[in-house]
């Protein structure tokens, strides 16, 4: 998406309209009754979606979805996608086969939903915006990314999806659960998957995988577990391999083991959908994920830095994501400085522990225009408690001033996808 100030303003105004709407509740309120009633009054547009693919899990959903979309489109298939959250513009949520919904179309669809006079959450409204418009496209595949947890997520409205993909499950969404345990997360995600579909399970910890298998033992779907393919590293190169196929993962913008595993999961699904190996190989170098291990190699921010300074952003905000980020950063030998921002209801203490010993210094900052941002002061205290050299700042530009110098370094902005979106817009 190309953005100018006018488009950014339209996106912000749409979010404000939804947040301040009397009919739409901004808070998280899981349930399927409201959206199913709305779909019924709309004459069931969800039933017009062909080949629905649901992407479920805590980490890696977007990179898996985007990779699969890229492989399908490279084989001349028309694809729609629903993702959450958006980084820079609300339009990112609604991909309608080679283009995104316009702000005008989103507004018109919201007005259509208003007329139903059903109290909905903002996320349910956004899900309906996707379903209503995707139902008119007649795409070969429609890929929906769950918001948080699966059982009562508003994307869980298709009785017989073609495929359900489960990416890495971890403790990311404990704040939405009563007992706040990993077992609850696994049950919410996997215990309510559809029968008579095709289920793909991504790489998991041994404990999570064992639990997943126990929940799926009576599921009548065809289930593909992560031992059906491997991620192999030889020297500096990564390869995908299963019993029939080996693919050299020649990518330019994929860096971490976790991201490669997500790409491999998408490759496995694509191969089973009869996507040609050559098509996948040609597409791999083109993969690039905004806000995920993304280097800012040009733009306003890059231009402000010294020649010896490199900057990257990553929306990692769960402890498992931080482990993946730490493993990658430890392979980089130049000094590393962090800029840390985070929203509430996360686990900042557990998160930053994974990054101990990685950074020479961490600057904490609040997230601009985000009421749920953890204060820079609180994050600084947490970082210091975990024996990181930390300093607080009042903004991103202030944080950069505290770090930028002639010293050769990598600056890493991490902890929040929302903050990554703000940085991308500034760039």
C-alpha positions in Angstrom: 0.0 0.0 0.0 1.2 3.5 -0.9 0.2 6.1 1.7 0.1 9.8 1.7 -1.1 12.1 4.5 -4.6 12.2 3.1 -4.9 8.3 3.0 -3.4 8.1 6.5 -5.9 10.6 7.7 -8.8 8.7 6.2 -7.6 5.5 7.9 -7.3 7.2 11.3 -10.8 8.7 10.9 -12.3 5.3 10.1 -10.8 3.8 13.2 -12.0 6.7 15.3 -15.5 6.3 13.8 -15.6 2.7 14.8 -14.1 3.4 18.3 -16.7 6.1 19.0 -19.7 4.3 17.4 -22.6 3.7 19.8 -23.3 0.3 18.1 -19.8 -1.0 18.1 -17.9 -2.0 21.3 -14.1 -1.5 21.2 -13.5 -3.9 24.1 -12.8 -7.6 23.4 -16.0 -9.7 23.9 -15.7 -13.2 22.4 -18.8 -14.9 21.1 -20.4 -16.0 17.9 -24.1 -15.2 18.5 -23.9 -11.6 17.4 -22.0 -12.1 14.2 -24.1 -15.2 13.2 -27.2 -13.2 13.7 -25.7 -10.4 11.4 -24.8 -13.0 8.8 -28.3 -14.4 8.9 -29.8 -11.0 8.3 -27.3 -10.5 5.4 -28.5 -13.7 3.8 -25.3 -15.7 4.7 -22.5 -14.1 2.6 -20.0 -16.4 4.3 -21.6 -19.4 2.4 -20.5 -17.8 -0.8 -16.8 -18.0 0.1 -15.1 -20.8 -1.8 -12.2 -22.7 -0.3 -11.9 -21.0 3.0 -8.6 -21.4 4.7 -8.5 -20.5 8.4 -5.1 -19.5 10.0 -5.1 -20.1 13.8 -2.5 -19.7 16.5 -0.5 -17.2 18.6 2.7 -16.5 16.5 3.5 -16.7 12.8 -0.1 -16.3 11.4 0.6 -13.4 9.2 3.9 -14.7 7.7 2.3 -18.1 7.0 -0.8 -16.5 5.5 1.2 -14.0 3.4 3.5 -16.7 2.1 0.6 -19.0 1.1 -1.2 -16.1 -0.5 1.9 -15.3 -2.5 2.3 -19.0 -3.7 -1.3 -19.2 -4.7 -1.3 -15.9 -6.6 2.0 -16.9 -8.4 0.0 -19.9 -9.7 -2.7 -17.5 -11.1 -5.2 -18.2 -8.3 -7.4 -15.3 -7.1 -7.1 -14.9 -3.3 -8.8 -12.7 -0.7 -7.4 -12.3 2.8 -8.5 -11.0 6.2 -5.7 -10.1 8.6 -5.4 -8.4 12.0 -4.1 -6.0 13.0 -3.3 -3.5 10.3 0.0 -1.8 10.6 -0.3 1.5 8.7 -3.8 1.6 7.1 -7.2 -0.1 7.8 -7.2 -1.2 4.2 -4.5 -3.8 4.9 -7.1 -5.9 6.6 -9.1 -6.4 3.4 -7.2 -7.8 0.5 -9.5 -8.6 -2.4 -7.4 -10.2 -5.1 -4.5 -8.0 -6.2 -6.0 -4.9 -4.5 -7.3 -3.7 -1.2 -10.7 -2.3 -0.3 -10.9 1.5 -0.7 -11.7 3.7 2.3 -14.9 4.6 0.5 -15.9 1.0 0.1 -15.1 0.3 3.8 -17.3 3.2 4.9 -20.2 2.1 2.7 -20.0 -1.5 4.1 -20.0 -0.2 7.7 -23.2 1.8 6.9 -24.7 -1.4 5.5 -23.8 -3.2 8.8 -25.2 -0.3 10.9 -28.6 -0.8 9.3 -28.7 -4.3 10.9 -28.9 -2.5 14.3 -27.0 -5.3 16.1 -24.5 -4.4 18.8 -21.1 -5.8 17.7 -17.5 -5.5 18.7 -15.3 -3.4 16.4 -13.5 -6.6 15.4 -16.8 -8.3 14.5 -17.7 -5.3 12.4 -14.3 -5.5 10.6 -14.8 -9.3 10.0 -18.2 -8.5 8.4 -16.6 -5.9 6.2 -14.3 -8.6 4.9 -16.9 -11.3 4.5 -19.5 -9.1 2.7 -16.9 -7.8 0.2 -15.1 -11.1 -0.3 -18.4 -12.9 -1.0 -18.7 -10.7 -4.1 -15.2 -11.4 -5.5 -15.6 -15.1 -6.5 -12.0 -15.8 -5.5 -10.6 -19.3 -5.7 -9.3 -19.1 -2.1 -10.4 -17.0 0.9 -7.8 -16.9 3.8 -8.9 -15.6 7.2 -6.5 -15.0 10.1 -8.0 -15.4 13.5 -7.8 -12.4 15.9 -7.1 -14.1 19.2 -8.0 -17.7 20.1 -10.3 -19.7 17.8 -13.4 -21.1 19.5 -15.3 -17.8 19.8 -13.4 -15.8 17.2 -15.6 -14.0 14.7 -13.8 -15.6 11.8 -15.0 -19.0 13.0 -18.3 -19.0 11.1 -17.6 -21.5 8.3 -18.9 -25.0 9.0 -16.7 -26.7 6.4 -13.5 -24.8 5.7 -11.2 -26.3 3.1 -8.1 -26.0 5.4 -7.3 -25.0 9.0 -3.7 -24.1 9.6 -2.5 -23.9 13.2 0.8 -21.9 13.6 2.8 -21.8 16.8 0.8 -21.9 20.0 2.2 -20.2 23.1 1.1 -18.1 26.1 0.4 -14.9 24.1 -3.4 -14.7 24.8 -3.5 -15.7 28.4 -5.2 -12.4 29.4 -8.4 -13.5 27.6 -8.7 -16.7 29.7 -10.1 -17.5 33.1 -7.3 -19.8 34.4 -4.6 -18.1 32.3 -2.8 -21.4 31.4 -1.2 -22.7 28.3 -3.5 -25.7 28.3 -6.5 -23.3 28.0 -4.9 -21.7 24.9 -4.3 -25.1 23.3 -7.9 -26.1 23.9 -9.4 -22.9 22.6 -7.3 -23.1 19.4 -7.3 -26.8 18.6 -10.2 -28.3 20.6 -12.8 -26.6 18.5 -11.3 -27.2 15.0 -13.8 -28.4 12.3 -14.2 -32.0 11.5 -14.0 -33.3 7.9 -11.5 -30.7 6.8 -7.7 -30.6 6.3 -5.7 -29.6 9.3 -2.0 -28.5 9.2 -0.1 -28.1 12.5 3.0 -25.9 12.5 6.1 -26.4 14.6 5.4 -26.6 18.3 7.1 -27.3 21.6 7.0 -31.0 22.5 4.5 -30.3 25.3 2.1 -28.3 23.0 2.3 -30.9 20.2 1.5 -33.7 22.6 -1.6 -31.7 23.9 -2.6 -30.9 20.3 -2.6 -34.6 19.4 -4.7 -35.4 22.4 -7.4 -32.9 21.4 -7.4 -34.0 17.7 -7.4 -37.8 18.3 -11.2 -38.0 17.6 -11.2 -35.3 14.9 -12.3 -36.8 11.5 -10.1 -34.4 9.5 -7.0 -35.3 7.5 -4.3 -34.0 9.9 -0.7 -33.1 8.8 1.6 -32.8 11.7 5.0 -30.9 11.6 7.0 -34.1 11.3 5.8 -34.4 7.7 8.4 -31.8 6.7 11.7 -30.4 7.9 13.6 -27.1 7.9 17.2 -28.0 7.2 20.2 -25.6 7.5 23.4 -26.3 5.5 26.0 -23.7 6.0 24.2 -20.4 5.7 21.4 -21.8 3.6 18.0 -23.1 4.6 16.0 -25.8 2.8 12.5 -27.2 3.0 12.3 -30.9 2.7 9.6 -33.6 2.9 9.4 -37.2 1.6 9.0 -36.1 -2.1 10.4 -32.5 -2.4 13.4 -30.4 -1.4 13.4 -26.7 -2.0 16.3 -24.2 -1.5 14.8 -21.3 0.5 16.4 -18.5 -1.5 14.8 -15.5 0.2 16.0 -11.9 0.5 13.9 -10.8 3.4 13.5 -13.8 5.7 16.0 -14.0 8.4 15.0 -16.0 11.5 14.5 -19.7 12.0 10.9 -19.0 13.2 10.1 -17.1 10.0 11.6 -19.9 7.9 9.4 -22.4 9.7 6.3 -20.4 8.9 7.4 -20.2 5.2 7.9 -24.0 5.2 4.4 -24.5 6.7 3.0 -22.5 3.9 5.1 -24.4 1.3 3.7 -27.7 2.7 0.1 -26.5 2.3 0.9 -25.0 -1.2 2.4 -28.3 -2.4 -0.6 -30.2 -1.2 -2.8 -27.7 -3.2 -0.8 -28.8 -6.3 1.2 -25.6 -6.5 4.2 -26.3 -8.7 7.7 -26.5 -7.0 9.1 -24.1 -9.6 6.4 -21.6 -8.9 7.2 -21.7 -5.2 11.0 -21.3 -5.9 10.3 -18.3 -8.1 8.1 -16.7 -5.4 10.4 -17.2 -2.4 12.8 -14.2 -3.2 9.8 -11.9 -3.4 8.5 -12.6 0.1 8.7 -9.6 2.4 6.7 -9.1 5.6 6.0 -5.6 6.9 6.7 -5.1 10.5 8.3 -8.5 10.9 12.2 -8.5 10.8 12.0 -5.6 8.4 15.1 -3.6 7.7 14.4 0.1 6.8 16.9 0.5 4.0 15.5 3.7 2.7 13.1 6.5 3.8 13.1 9.5 6.1 14.2 7.7 9.2 17.1 5.9 7.4 18.2 9.2 6.0 18.5 10.7 9.5 20.8 8.0 10.7 24.6 7.9 10.3 26.1 5.8 7.5 27.3 3.2 10.0 23.8 2.7 11.5 21.2 0.1 10.3 17.7 0.0 11.6 15.1 -2.8 11.7 11.6 -3.2 13.1 9.9 -6.3 14.5 6.4 -6.5 16.0 7.5 -9.4 18.3 5.4 -9.1 21.5 5.2 -12.6 23.1 8.0 -14.3 25.0 8.2 -17.0 22.2 8.6 -14.2 19.6 11.4 -12.7 21.7 13.3 -16.0 21.8 13.2 -16.1 18.0 14.3 -12.5 17.8 17.1 -13.1 20.3 18.4 -16.1 18.4 18.6 -14.1 15.2 20.2 -11.0 16.8 22.9 -13.1 18.6 24.1 -14.1 15.1 24.8 -10.5 14.3 28.2 -9.4 15.6 28.0 -5.6 15.5 26.6 -3.8 18.7 22.9 -3.8 19.0 20.6 -1.1 20.5 16.9 -1.6 21.2 13.9 0.7 21.2 11.1 -1.0 23.2 7.4 -0.2 23.2 4.5 -2.5 24.3 0.8 -2.5 24.8 -0.9 -3.5 28.1 -2.1 -7.1 28.7 1.2 -8.5 27.4 4.0 -10.1 29.5 6.7 -7.4 29.5 8.7 -9.1 32.2 8.8 -12.5 30.6 9.3 -10.9 27.2 12.4 -8.8 28.0 14.0 -11.7 29.9 14.4 -13.5 26.5 16.5 -10.6 25.2 18.9 -10.4 28.1 22.5 -10.0 27.0 21.5 -9.0 23.4 21.5 -5.2 23.5 24.2 -2.8 24.6 21.4 -0.4 25.6 17.5 -0.4 25.5 15.5 2.8 25.2 11.9 2.5 26.2 9.1 4.6 24.7 5.3 5.0 24.7 3.3 4.1 21.6 2.0 7.2 19.9 -1.9 7.5 19.8 -2.3 4.3 21.7 -4.2 4.5 25.1 -3.2 0.9 25.9 0.5 1.6 25.7 2.7 0.7 28.7 4.5 3.8 29.9 8.1 4.3 29.0 8.8 4.6 32.7 7.3 1.3 33.6 9.1 -0.5 30.7 12.4 1.1 31.8 11.9 -0.2 35.4 11.1 -3.7 34.1 14.2 -3.7 31.8 16.4 -2.5 34.6 15.0 -5.1 37.0 16.1 -7.7 34.4 19.6 -6.3 34.4 19.4 -4.5 31.0 21.0 -1.1 30.7 17.9 1.0 30.0 16.8 4.6 29.6 13.3 6.0 29.0 12.3 8.4 26.2 9.2 10.5 25.4 8.9 9.5 21.8 10.5 7.6 18.9 12.4 10.6 17.7 13.7 11.2 21.3 14.7 7.5 21.5 16.7 7.8 18.2 18.5 10.9 19.5 19.6 8.9 22.6 21.0 6.1 20.4 22.2 7.6 17.1 26.0 8.2 16.8 28.9 7.5 14.5 29.3 4.0 16.1 28.6 1.1 13.8 25.4 -0.5 15.1 22.0 -2.1 14.5 19.0 -0.4 16.0 16.1 -2.7 16.6 12.6 -1.4 17.3 10.5 -4.2 18.9 7.6 -5.1 21.2 4.5 -3.9 19.3 3.1 -4.2 15.8 1.2 -0.9 16.4 4.5 0.9 17.1 6.0 -0.7 14.0 3.1 0.7 12.0 3.7 4.2 13.4 7.4 3.9 12.6 6.6 2.8 9.0 4.3 5.8 8.6 7.0 8.1 9.8 9.5 6.6 7.4 
